[in-house]
């Protein structure tokens, strides 16, 4: 299904939640921000599950190739974290930044 159609369907579903709608601003509907974030995270999860983890399941990678896969994983994690923190709905999760 086309991204814009999926976004529309998910945003419409999310608009049924008053908790989601409570984060709306004049400039932006939280349902659309949240839907976009969820779809973008889905893409990162697919890359991790279908490309990066399978590469680590082989025994024929050099140390440099392992480092490359770990770097790619880190970039996917960074992308996911951005999309967790972007929607106002999940801002309460930002307390995780304090853990070290």
C-alpha positions in Angstrom: 0.0 0.0 0.0 1.2 3.5 -0.8 2.8 5.4 2.1 0.3 8.4 1.9 -2.7 6.0 2.0 -1.3 4.1 5.0 -0.6 7.4 6.7 -4.2 8.5 6.1 -5.7 5.2 7.4 -3.6 5.2 10.5 -4.1 8.9 11.3 -7.8 8.5 10.9 -7.8 5.6 13.4 -5.6 7.6 15.8 -8.0 10.5 15.7 -10.5 8.3 17.5 -8.4 8.7 20.6 -9.0 11.8 22.7 -5.6 11.3 24.3 -4.0 11.6 21.0 -6.1 14.6 20.0 -5.2 16.4 23.2 -1.7 16.9 21.8 -3.0 18.7 18.7 -1.7 22.2 18.0 -2.9 24.8 15.5 -0.1 23.9 13.2 -0.2 20.1 13.5 -2.5 17.2 14.2 -0.9 14.7 16.6 -2.6 11.8 14.8 -0.6 12.7 11.7 2.7 13.1 13.5 2.2 9.8 15.3 1.1 7.9 12.2 4.1 9.2 10.3 6.5 8.2 13.1 5.0 4.7 13.4 5.3 4.1 9.7 8.9 5.4 9.6 9.8 3.2 12.6 8.2 0.2 10.8 10.7 0.8 7.9 13.7 0.8 10.4 12.4 -2.4 12.1 12.2 -4.1 8.7 15.8 -3.1 7.9 17.0 -4.4 11.2 15.0 -7.7 11.0 15.5 -8.4 7.3 18.9 -7.0 6.5 21.1 -6.2 9.5 20.5 -9.1 11.9 20.7 -11.7 9.2 24.2 -10.3 8.3 25.3 -10.9 11.9 24.1 -14.5 11.8 26.9 -15.4 9.4 30.4 -16.4 10.5 32.1 -15.0 7.4 32.2 -11.3 8.3 35.5 -9.6 8.8 35.9 -7.3 11.9 35.5 -4.3 9.6 32.2 -5.7 8.2 30.9 -6.4 11.8 31.7 -2.8 12.7 29.8 -1.6 9.6 26.8 -3.6 10.5 26.9 -2.3 14.1 27.2 1.3 12.7 24.2 0.7 10.5 22.2 -0.7 13.4 23.1 2.4 15.4 21.8 4.6 12.7 18.5 2.7 12.6 18.3 3.0 16.4 18.9 6.8 16.1 16.1 7.0 13.5 13.7 5.0 15.8 14.6 7.1 18.8 13.9 10.3 16.8 10.5 8.9 15.9 9.7 7.9 19.5 10.6 11.4 20.7 9.0 13.4 17.9 5.3 12.8 18.7 4.1 14.6 21.8 2.1 11.5 22.8 5.3 9.7 23.7 7.2 12.5 25.3 6.9 10.9 28.7 9.5 8.3 27.4 12.1 11.0 27.3 13.0 10.2 30.9 15.0 7.4 29.3 17.6 10.1 28.3 18.5 10.4 32.0 19.6 6.7 32.3 23.4 6.2 32.1 
